Amino acid sequence: MTPAAQASLFSGETLDAVANGASWVVLFIAPLAAIGIFLIIHILPEKIAEKKKHPQLDAIKTLCLLSLVFGGMLWPLAWLWAYTKPVIHKLAYGTDKDESDSGGALHVIDDANRKES
């Protein structure tokens, strides 16, 4: 007689507990993690442009937001734009960096500290 095949390492109540845990991960934790990673990736061009003091930072921020609306289709354009050198801005203003602090990302704690002092 052939022994019965065992499809899992677990059996009985342990199998039910493992299946319940796996279902919670698949239904709730994985989608939340995927959404978080998606949002973090979509703000990367904005962070790159801010670090490089790109003079068109506000336009890159807007393109990142539009990319979220259009399902990420515009994100590669924002990524490329963040890494490009603004040639026409350099011709007009003599520099390819924005020296003003007007286009920086919102830093709530830093902004609150500036207002108090």
N, C-alpha and C positions, 0 to 999 in steps of 0.2 A: 504494500500500500504506500502511496506517495504522501509525504507530509504536506500539510496545508501551507499555502504561501502566506507570508506576513508582509503586508504592504506598508507598514509603519513601524517605527521604533517604539512607539507608544501603544498602549491598549487601555480600554476601559475609561475610567474617569480622567486619567492623565491625557489621553488622546482628546477628550472633550475640552479640557482646559487649554491644551496647546492650540486647538482649533479656534477656541474663543479668543485667545490672545492674538493669534494671527489675523483673525477677522477684524479686531479693533485696530491693529496696525494698518491693514489694507484700507479700511474704510475711513479712518480719521487721521492717523499720524502721517501716513505717506502723502495724502493730498495736501495737508498743511505744510509739510516740508517742501513739496514740489512748488507750491505757491510762493513760499519764502525764497527758495533758490531762484525762481523765475524773476521775482522782484529785485533781488540783489543783483542778478546779472543785468537786468534792464537799467539799473542806475550806474553801471560801470562807465559808460561813455561820459556821463555827467561828472563823475569823480575824476576821470582822466583829464577832461577839459578844465576842471577847476584846478587841478594840480599843475597843469601846464600854463595856467592863466590865459586860456584861450579867449580872445576878445568877443567871440560869438557864443559864449557860454549859455546865455538865455535861449538862444535858438536851438542849441543842442539839448537843453533841458526840455524844451517844447517838443522836439522830435522824439525824445525818449518817452514822454507822456503819450504822444500820438502812437508810438509803437506799441504801447500797452493796449490802446484802444483797437488797433488793427492786428492784434495777435502776434506781434513781434516782427512783422514784415519790414518795418522801417528801421529796426534796431541795427542792422549792418551799416546803414547809411550814417546813423548817429556815431557808431564806432569809428568809421572812416573819417568822419568830419572832426571828431575829437582829436585824431592823430594828424590831421593835415596842418600845414603851415598856412596861415592866412596871408597870402601874398598881397592881395589888394589892400588889406588893412596896413600892411607894412609900407606899401607905396604911399598910402594916404597919411599915415601917422608916424612913419619912421621906425616903428617897432612892430614885432609880431606877437607881443604880449600885452595883455590888458593890465595896466598898472593900478587902475582904480579898484576899490574893494566893493563895487556895486553889484557884481553878479554872483557873489559867493553863495554857496548853499546855506540854508537856514540852520543855524546852530542856536538852539533855544537858550541853552545855559550861557553861552558866550554873549549873546545879544542881551540877556537880562543883566549880566554883570556890567556890561558897557553902559546901560541906562542908569544903573545905580550910582556909578562913579562920576 
